Amino acid sequence: MDYLKIDRAYIVGWNFGAIIGLELASQQPDRVRALVAYGAYTNPKGLQAYLLDWFRSATLQVCAQIWITTTRPLSSTPDHLPVMLEKVRTLALTQPNITPDSLASIKAPTLILDTQEEDLLSIDHVKAMAKAMPQAKFILLPGYGHLAPSTKPCCVS
């Protein structure tokens, strides 16, 4: 934002982008006019238990087979896939670490979105996250999973 000379902005994010929006709104509240966060969570406990187990135990080969069809065609450096996958694993198991106090400090009007069929996050976690935010409105969209913005982009338009 500084590079683009943007003082304040409306922030819209999905998954990690939503987490970045939460961090920005809590750490630099004067920079965020309003926030829309879809599929966000505040710590690894917000992930479904099966997903955490998968990240703990999946081999690089298993990860590569799952992500190679989506990541390799988009990457300008496909040989870096093993390093990227290990960083994603570490990220999923250790971050974010957004506290309830940080959420409570968010003053920007905030819309927390998720779906009734959320398959990666704990809906109870997402509800608690929204409840901790004084300016947040929480909406569960029907009929879509966590990947709705990429698989069903019309649902969030």
C-alpha positions, 0 to 999 in steps of 0.5 A: 500500500505504501509503494502504491501510495494508498493510505486506506483501502477496502480489503477483501481476502480469501484464506491466507489473504483474509488472514492478512486482512485480519492482521492488517486491520488489527495492526494498522487500523487506520489503513483499513476502511472495511474488511471482507474475510472469506475462509479465514482462521486465527490459528492452526486449531481453526483447521479441521483435525483431519487436515492438520493430521494430513499436513503432519504426515503427508510425504512430499511425494503425496503433496506434490501429486495433489498440487502438481496439476494446479501449482506447476502450470502456474509457476515460473519456477516449478523446480521450487515446488518441494520448498514451497510445499514444505513452507505451506506445511510449516505455515499450516501447522504453525500460523497464524497466531491472531489473538482474541484481543487482536480481533477485538481491536479491529474497528473497521466494519468487517464481514466474515464469510464462510460456507455451510459446507466448509470442509477445511475449517472448523465453523465453530472456530470461524463463528468464535472469531467473528464474535470476538470482533465488535464490528463484524457481521457473520454470514454462512453461504449455502451450498459451497465449500472452502474453495468456492472462490476458485470453483464457484466464483459466482457464489460470492459475487 
